[in-house]
Amino acid sequence: MLYTNYSSNVLSVQSPVYCTLEQFLYFYLSKRDFESALACVSENIFSIGTHDESVAIGKDELSALLKDETEKFPHSIPFEIYDYCESQSHPDCWSCFCNVKFTVAAPDSTPVLYHTRLTATLHKECNRYLIDCFHISQSQLYQAETKCSSVRFVSNEVTKLHRQAQQDLLQLIDQMMPGGIMGGYVEDGFPLYIVNERFLCMAGYTHDQFLQDTNGLVINSVHEDDRKMVCEKITQVLSQSNQYELEYRMKKSDGTFFWVHSIGKKTVTAEGREAIVSVLMDVTEQIENRQYLWDVSVRDSLTGVYNRNGYSVNIAKYLTSHSSFVFLMLDLDHFKRLNDIYGHLEGDFALQYIAKLLTDSFRKTDIVCRLGGDEFSVFIVNCPEVAVIEEKVHRIIQLFSSVMEQKYPESGCSVSFGGVYGQGITTFEKLYQAADKVLYEVKNSGRGTYKFRALE
């Protein structure tokens, strides 16, 4: 589902998500009616109208922030939504994006035009559409003495705002933008150019502590494993344009890390040096939720090893290379008998135990999978001597049989392996068929043992 609109007044498609968003902005900006604006948001609204000292989590905090803002700045703010689009991510859940421009009159009546990006998530509840998350970020960066602002003057004759008007307008934007701001010179290590209190609060630093811990280099605030990627990506993007978006981990003062979504743009400072200035949003929770959903989709819930989908995804890159490999298939002998005599909970234990033996016995780079039922597989890439793998398999068979004999003596449960090895480009289907054939031979020759064969 996708809607596109280029005006705040006329919709090409009547989208209730768009209408809710426009209604919120209408009451919030044009009418300065914070009570009516709050009717458009959910009880668990997150990150709207935040100050350096606070984050609006929940409707009560947002209400206090909006009330304070409208009292300080009661004047109507005309706005226009353009480049609007939305997508339905889940049943009754939507995400949307648009650009918003609005005009604010300075105390000397000078009109100043702001251009911002807006992203929001909404859900449907009892035939109403409510905003769950609302984020406004800068779309254009301009230098204003030592501060950054997304402003553009309506009149080309206006070259400079009154100092108080400038501070009022920058404060208004700062209240609406929940992310931290940090910038560095486009030089080795990105020497620190600017950092605001919001980012320091996010990371748990004082200004002096941050300078000392990073040695004044922005790159030192990035997780060591992400630094190379960040440098390469920024260099690559800035060679083609002056703006980038990245997700990476940043250091906290206590030694832990948090994920940020960084939107940065290149600019030129007053002294003529190139610099990048970024808006940084803490997206740790979103990243962790995304990782959880990914793990659920690729992991077997009972044993914790990969399921068939995750297995094929992880070994795909190796099957198109010329690396050496060993592909093992195994299943549990007389597994049905174990279930029938001792019950399915004990059968689950046997599956979990063989999965643990496989995980503990092979390297972290080797890929263990439960293909289904009592059938498992292991893919060993850049294999050392095949004899080393045979020794591991022999040990696994002995350990598993020993535990099964102790716990379930009447089941006769054991484990059988069939494996193929080779080097070069192949397919999962070919490996599966070849190893399955070897395993079938093992099962017919006595079970509780193994056999390896070179892939033809």
C-alpha positions, -999 to +999 in steps of 0.1 A: +000+000+000+015+034-010+001+068-011+018+099-026+007+135-022+024+168-029+000+192-011-013+196+024-047+206+010-055+181-018-050+143-015-046+122-046-057+093-025-078+097+006-054+081+032-066+081+068-029+079+079-021+111+060-053+128+074-043+120+110-008+133+104-021+165+088-047+169+116-020+167+142+002+193+125-028+215+119-036+217+156+000+216+167+014+243+144-015+263+129-040+264+157-014+260+186-041+239+202-021+212+221-051+195+236-066+188+201-032+177+189-029+152+217-061+136+206-042+123+175-015+104+194-015+072+214-009+069+251+026+055+245+037+083+221+075+085+218+099+114+211+080+145+201+088+180+212+118+171+233+143+195+249+180+189+256+170+180+292+141+156+285+125+130+262+088+128+257+078+093+265+041+089+269+012+113+265+017+131+298+053+141+291+043+152+255+013+172+270+036+191+293+061+199+265+034+211+241+017+232+267+050+248+276+059+255+240+025+270+230+026+293+260+060+306+250+052+308+213+014+311+208+016+324+172+001+304+144+027+286+121+015+280+086+028+247+071+028+226+040+033+188+036+049+175+004+066+144-010+044+123+013+045+085+012+034+057+035+036+019+038+017-007+058+043-026+077+020-049+097-018-053+100-032-021+114+003-005+115+017+021+091+049+041+086+050+074+067+075+099+055+072+134+042+089+168+040+073+197+058+080+234+053+066+260+077+070+297+081+077+315+114+076+352+119+105+366+138+099+393+165+109+419+139+082+403+115+109+388+093+094+356+078+117+326+080+111+294+061+120+260+076+124+228+057+123+196+077+118+158+072+091+140+091+088+103+099+060+088+119+044+054+128+007+050+134-017+022+143-054+017+140-074+014+171-113+012+172-115+028+138-092+056+148-056+062+136-032+072+163+004+083+161+029+061+181+062+077+171+069+111+156+103+124+145+113+157+128+148+160+115+167+186+095+167+184+057+191+213+050+220+225+072+231+261+074+258+276+096+245+302+120+275+313+140+282+283+162+248+267+158+231+246+130+197+254+116+175+242+088+163+277+078+160+296+046+149+332+044+118+339+023+132+372+012+166+372-005+171+407+009+171+393+045+207+384+053+207+383+090+181+379+118+181+398+150+201+378+176+171+372+199+149+361+170+177+338+158+179+322+192+141+318+195+138+301+161+167+278+168+152+269+202+119+260+185+136+236+161+157+221+189+125+214+208+111+195+179+142+174+171+148+146+196+182+135+182+217+146+192+239+167+170+276+161+164+300+171+137+336+166+127+360+181+102+365+160+070+401+150+081+418+120+095+397+107+124+371+135+120+384+160+146+355+172+167+338+203+153+305+205+172+285+185+197+253+194+215+242+186+251+215+162+238+241+138+223+263+141+254+233+132+275+225+102+253+260+089+257+263+098+294+292+122+290+301+157+302+318+178+275+352+175+290+349+138+296+339+133+260+369+152+247+392+133+270+378+098+261+378+104+224+410+125+222+389+150+203+382+126+174+347+117+164+358+083+151+369+073+186+333+076+198+323+048+173+324+011+182+358-003+171+342-029+149+322-002+130+349+024+125+363+011+093+328+007+078+318+042+089+349+058+074+345+039+041+308+046+038+311+083+045+341+087+022+322+068-006+290+088-002+306+122+001+325+115-031+291+114-049+269+137-029+270+159+002+246+139+024+246+103+039+226+080+062+242+053+083+234+030+113+263+021+136+272+017+173+286+045+195+303+044+228+288+054+261+308+067+291+303+035+310+319+014+282+287+001+267+274+010+233+242+021+217+229+021+181+224+054+162+207+063+130+229+091+116+218+116+090+248+138+081+256+165+056+288+181+044+293+218+050+320+244+051+329+261+083+336+298+088+374+292+086+369+274+053+374+238+064+351+211+052+331+194+080+302+170+084+273+176+108+250+148+118+217+143+136+220+111+157+189+092+168+192+064+194+177+034+176+190+007+199+155-006+207+145-008+170+178-026+161+173-051+189+137-057+179+148-061+143+175-086+154+150-105+175+126-108+146+154-119+123+165-146+149+129-158+152+127-162+114+161-181+110+165-200+143+149-232+154+129-224+186+136-257+203+173-261+198+185-226+191+204-236+159+195-224+125+164-236+108+163-246+072+157-210+060+185-196+081+208-224+070+204-218+033+208-180+037+241-185+057+258-210+035+247-194+001+278-172+000+301-201+004+285-223-022+294-197-049+331-196-039+360-220-044+364-227-007+369-263+006+340-277+026+325-306+045+287-311+045+273-334+072+238-348+076+227-367+107+196-380+123+187-398+155+183-436+153+150-450+168+139-415+178+102-425+175+108-453+199+123-429+224+092-406+221+068-435+224+084-450+255+096-419+274+074-392+261+079-362+238+095-340+265+123-365+267+125-365+229+129-328+230+158-332+254+175-356+230+171-330+202+185-302+224+214-324+235+225-333+200+222-296+190+245-286+219+270-313+211+272-301+175+275-264+185+301-271+211+321-295+189+325-273+158+339-238+152+318-207+155+323-202+117+307-236+110+270-236+105+247-259+124+211-265+113+180-285+123+165-294+090+133-307+105+122-334+130+153-353+142+173-344+111+203-320+114+231-307+092+265-291+097+283-271+070+321-267+076+338-241+054+375-238+047+378-273+061+411-285+076+419-322+071+388-343+067+403-367+092+399-340+119+362-338+112+359-376+113+374-375+148+349-349+159+320-369+145+332-401+162+334-384+195+299-369+191+285-404+184+301-418+215+290-390+238+254-390+225+251-428+227+265-428+263+239-403+275+210-420+257+220-454+272+220-438+307+187-419+304+167-440+279+181-475+279+151-491+263+150-467+233+182-478+216+186-442+204+219-433+188+230-409+160+242-416+125+262-393+102+266-391+064+290-366+049+304-353+016+334-331+011+349-311-018+359-277-031+344-253-055+310-240-066+280-261-059+243-259-047+225-268-015+203-292-033+233-311-047+250-313-013+217-324+004+211-352-021+246-365-020+249-365+019+214-379+022+225-409+000+255-415+022+235-413+054+210-438+040+238-462+034+250-458+071+215-464+084+212-496+064+245-509+076+240-508+113+234-472+125+253-453+152+282-447+130+294-425+101+306-425+065+323-397+044+326-395+006+341-371-018+315-350-037+313-361-073 
